[in-house]
């Protein structure tokens, strides 16, 4: 089994499950949600034309996707760094290259 696929499974479990609990308990995250709700209410009160609202929605959605992807890549990088550090410190680094495939 490739290490990268295990890494992706673990990342998916951590990011899609455990992160919900963490964000629910993080005061900074909750403050951002609160501020965002205020801005959405202000935006709705403007009663903009549908075309304008859709454009704003698309812009916000793409920015959210960008931030989400950045976070996932940063998490993968950090996890990979930890894996490499562990392999280096335990002496198994020569057996497991960065690609995740075992050497024979």
N, C-alpha and C positions, 0 to 999 in steps of 0.2 A: 504494500500500500504506500502510495506517495505521501510524504510528510505534508506537502502543500495542501492536499485534499483534506487531511486531518486538520490542518490549520484553518482552512476555510470553514469546516464544520464547527470547530470550536468557536471561531469568530462569530459565525452566524448565531450560535446558541447564546453567546455572551451579549452580542449587540442587540439581538431581537427579543431576548427574554429578560435577562438580568438588568439591562439598561433601563427598562421601564421603571423598575423599583428604585434605581439610583436617581433617575431624573425626578421621580415623584418626591424624593426626600431632599433634593438639592435646592437650597434657598436661592442661589443665583439663577438656576434654570427656571424656577418658579417665578422669579421676578421678571425674567425675559418674557415668559408666557403672559404675565399680567400686562406688561407694557405693550406687547403685540396685540392683545385683545383690545386695549384702549385705542390703538391706531386703527385696527380693523373697524371698530365702532365709528370712529371719526370718518373714515373713508366711506362707510356705508351711508352716513348722514349726508354726504355730498350729493347723493343720488345721481351719480355719473351715468352717462349713456352706457348701454350694455357693451358696445365695442370697446370703450375705454376701460371698463371693469375687466373684460376678458384680457386685454393687453396687460393690465396691471397684474392680474392673476397669473398669466404666463411668466411674466418677469419674476414675480415672487417665487413661483414654483421652480423655475430654473435656478434661482439663487439658492433655494433650499436644497435642491438636488446637488448643486455644486458643493455646498457646505457639508452635506451628508457624505458625499463621495470623498471629500478631503479627510473627513473624520475617519472613514473606513480605511483609507490608505495609510493614515497616520497610525491607526491601531495595528494594521498589518505590519508596518515597518517596525513599530515598537516590539511587537510580539516576535518578529523575525530576529530583531537585535537580541532579545532575551534568549531565544533559542540558540543563536550563534554563541553568545557568551557562555551559556550553560555547556554547550558542546566543547567549547575551548577549555573551560575550567575543568571539565571531567575527563578530557583527553580523547573524546570521541569525535572531535572535529575532522579528523582525516577520513572517517568512515562515512560522514554525511555532508556532501557538498551543499552549497547554497541552493541549488536547483531542487533539492529534496529527494533525489533519486539515490538509492544505495549504490556504492561502488563495490565491485566484485574483486 
